[in-house]
Amino acid sequence: MDSLTQIVLGAAVGEAVLGKKAGNKAMLYGAIAGTIPDLDVYIGKFFDTVTALEIHRGFTHSIFFAIVFGWIFGWLISLYEKNASTKEWAKLMFWGFLTHPILDAHTTWGTQLFWPLDIRLAFKNIFVIDPLYTLPFLIFLLMAMSQRKGTAKRRKYNNLGLIVSTSYMAITIIIKGITYTKFEQALKEQGITYEEIVTKPTPFNTILWSANVETENAYLIGYYSFFDSKPIEFYSYPKNHHLLGAYKNDILVKRLIKITKGWYTISEKNNALYLNDLRFGLLSVRPNFQQFAFSFEIGKKHDKTIINEVPRNREEAKQLLKDLWVRIQGN
């Protein structure tokens, strides 16, 4: 999830664990704990594109990290914060570290919660930024902060924030199940034979959902809004995996394909080769749109394979918001 959401969650967890003793300092250290796992983004800047992707939401998003570094940070905090014991500060940091990846596991990218095991949990029931999850949570947290340490009202507001946010997360799982059934039914009615289907919410909402559908030679992408009145349409994107040629045996390319979980297409443009990660969809919900949110250029430099992520710009983001607003209202 985005940084603000993780800060809010971490602060609320800090209050729940140690607010009675430490007050707003519990929220502060909880917020810090909720931020630290995402420092792997900055660590990744010292590596190549593929390695950075492998590092992201790996070690720092694991139970192992939460246990070991929870104690380390708890001990460090206890050296100058004397209102709670080392064990209590360690407990706060542990839960701050752990709830971060648990929340991230509900997104499309997922987390390696059980690192070093090569298992990435990705439930795909919420987008990385969802105002309906974050804003009510933030309001209750601010209300809790305004109350004196240890009071019943402070505890009540903080608990309400945790309950409302968790309830919303549970609702998104139910919504995912409903939309999955809608896509399955549409594929059946249209006589489309497929191998696998994956559904996820579109950016910033849980009203409009998308589906990636794998067929023999192509992937289909379709959208469903709860305000739709017409049948779901699916748009075809050829796999074109053969275009990789000799690259298909390249170690770096194989690692990138592993990251995509096999959900990728290959395209050519201006004599350049691109691998498009389908898991995160397109930069628009318009029919037959061709630009993917995550695309990687594959090339050679001094006989060495080089992979670079294709940058995105603000204009694309603005257009996506406009397209989303139109499509959410129904087809």
N, C-alpha and C positions, 0 to 999 in steps of 0.2 A: 504494500500500500504506500501512498505518498507520505512524505515526512511529517506533515501536520497531523495526519491520522495516527501515525505511530507515536508521536509526541503525546497526543491526547490519551491514547490507550495506555502508554507507559506511565503518565502522570496519574491516571485513575487507578491503575494497579498499585502504584506506589502508595497512594492514599489508602487503598484497601488493606495493604499489608502493614503499613507503619504510620499511617496518618494520625492515629490516636496519640502517638508519642512524639512524632517529628513534625506534624502539621504540614505547612507548605513545603518544607524541605523534603518531605517524603515525596511530594508531587514533583519537585525539581529533580531529584535523583531518579525517580521513575521515568520522567521525560527523557533524561540523559540515557538511561538504559534502553528506552524505546528507540533511540536514535543510533546508538553505537553499532548494531549489526549492519546497518547500511553503509558503514565506512568501507565495506568491501568494494564499493563503486570506485573509491579513490585509490585503493590498492590496485585495482584492475588497470588503472591508467599507466602503470609501470610495465604492462605486458601487452602482447599483441591482441588483436580483436577477439580471436577465438578463445584464448586463455582467459581474457577478462570476462567473457560470457560464462565460462565454466566456473570462475571464481564467484560470480555474483549469486547471492543467495545460497552459498555453499556452507563452508566451515562456520562463518559467523552467524549462520541461521540454524544452528544445530543444537540438539539437547546437550551434546558434549561441551560446546562453547558456553552454554548457559550455566552448566554445573561448575566447570573449571574457572571461568572468568567471573562468575557470580561471586565465588569465594574471594578471588583476588581483588575485585573492586570493592566488595564488602569490607575486606580488611583495610584497604587504603582509605575508604571513607571513615571507618571507625577510628582512624588515627587522629582525626581532627573534629569529628562529630561525636560528642560524648552523650547525646540524648538517647542512644540505643546501643546495643551490643554488636560485636562483629557478626555474630550469627544472624541477628535481625537485619542488619544492612545487607548481608550476603543473600538472605532470603528475598529481600526487596529486589536486588539486582538480578537474581536468578529468575524471578517471575517477570521482570521487565524484559530481560533477554529472551525468555521462552515465549511469551505471548506475542512478541513481534513476528517470529516465523510462523506461529500458528495462524495468525491473521493473514500473512502473506500466502499461506498454503491454499487459501480460498481464491487466489487470483490465477490468471492464465500461466504466468511464469512459474509459480510454485516455489517450493523450498526443499533443500536437502536436510530435512529435520533430523534424519537418522544418519547423517554424515559420521563416519567415512563410507557407509554403505551407499552405493550408487542408486539411490531411490529418491526421486523428486516428486513430492506431493503437490498436485495442482488440481483443485476441485472445480475451478473455472465457474464460480457462481457469483463473483463480484468483480467489477473493474477496479483497477489500482487507485482510481479517484472516484469516490461516490459520495456526493454531498449529503444524500439521505442517511448515510451511515455516520459521517463525520460531524455534521452541524448539530444535530440534537445531542450527540455525545459531548461536543465542545461546550454547548450551553449549560448542560448539567454540571460539567467540570468547573466552569466559571462560577456557577451558583454555589458549588461546594467550597470553592476557594474563598468566597466572600464570608463564609461562616467561621466562627472561632474553632480552634483546634479541639478535637475530641467531642464536639457537640453532636447531638442526635441528628439535627438538621443537616450538618456537613456530611455525615455518614449516609443519610438518606438520599441526598442529591447525588453523591458519588455512586451509590449503589444503583440508583435509577439510570444513570448514564450507562453503566455496565449492562444493566438488564435490557434497556431499550436497544443498545447497539447489538448485543448478542441476539436479541429477538429478531431484529431486522436481518441479521446474517442468516438465521434459521429460515426466515421467510424467503430469502433469495434462493436457498436450496430447494424449497418447495416450488418456487417459480421456475427454476431450472428444469425440474422434473416435468412440469406442465408444458413448457416450451419444447422440451425434447420430444414429448409425445406428439405435439403439433407437427414438428418436422418429420418425424417418422410416418405419420399419417399422410402428409403431403407427398412424400416419396413413394409411398405405397399407391396412392390414388393416381399418381403420374406414371406409374409403372417403371420407376427408376431402380435398377439393380445397383446396390452399393456394397462396399466391403466394411466401411466404418463411418460413424458419424460422431462429431464432437460439437457441442454447443457452448456458447459463452455470451455474456451480455456485451452490448456495444458500449463505447465510452460514456462515463458519467451517469449511467442510468440502469435500471433493471426492467424497463418497459419494452425496449427494442432489443431483440436477441438475434444472434447470427449462428449459422451452422456451417461447418466445414464437412463436406461429404466426399469420401474417397470412392472413386470408381476405378475401373481397370486402367484407363489411360489419362484420366483427368481428375481434378478436384472440382466439386460444385460448391458454390457459396450462395446461401440464401438468407433472407431476413424475415423475421416475424415480429410484429408489434401487437400488443394487446388491443390496439385500436384498428387493426386491419379488418377490412371487409371483403377483400379479394383473396384468391388462393396464393400460396407462397410461390414465388418464382425462384428458380435456381439458375445461376450463371456459371458457365464452364470455364475452367482455367487448365489448359493442357499441362501435364506433368513435365514433359520435355526433358526427362532425366537423361536421355541419350545425349543431349547437348554437352554434358560434362566431359564426354570423351575420355581422354587420359586422366583427367582430374578425378575421375571416380575412384581411382586407386591411391590418390594422394592422402596422406595421413591427416593433414590439416583440414582438408575438405570433408573427410570422413568424420572428424571430430565435430565440425559444424553441423553436418547432417544429423549426428547423434543428438546434438542440442535441440534441433527442431523436432525430434521424435519421429522423423520421417515425413513430417508435414511440410513439404517444400516443392516449389516449382523452379525450373530453370528458364531464364529468358536471355535474349541477346538484344543489345542496343548499341548502335555506333561501334560495332566490332568489339564490344565488351560483353563479358559473361556475368550474369547475376544469379544468385541464389536467393529466392524469396521465401521467407518464413511465414507460412500460412497461419500459424497459431494466433497471431495478433491482428489478423485481418488486413483490411485496406485502409487507405487514408480518406476514404469516402464510402458512403452507402449507396451511391448512385449505381444504376445498372451497368454491368460490364466495365466498371472502373478498373484500371490496370496497375495503379501504383500501390505497392504494399507498405505497411507501416514499418516493417523490418526487412531490408533488402541488403545484400552483401555483394560487392564486386569482387570477382575472382580473377587474378592475373598472375603474371610472372615478372620477377625482377631479379636479374643476375641468376637465372635458372632456379630461383626460389619462389615458391608459391606465396603470394601475398593476398590477404583477404581484408577488405576495408568495408565498414558499414556505410551505407549511403545516407548522408545527412538529411534531416528534415528541416523545414523552415516554418516560421510563424504563420505565413499566409496559408500554408496547407492546413494548419491547425484551425485557423479561422473558418476556412471553407468546410472542414469536417464538422464543426459545430453547427454551421448553417444547414448542412445536409442532414445531420442528425435530427435537428429540430423539425425539419419538414417530414422526415421518414417516420419519426416517432408517432406522429399524428395519424398514421395509417396509410395504406397503399391505395 
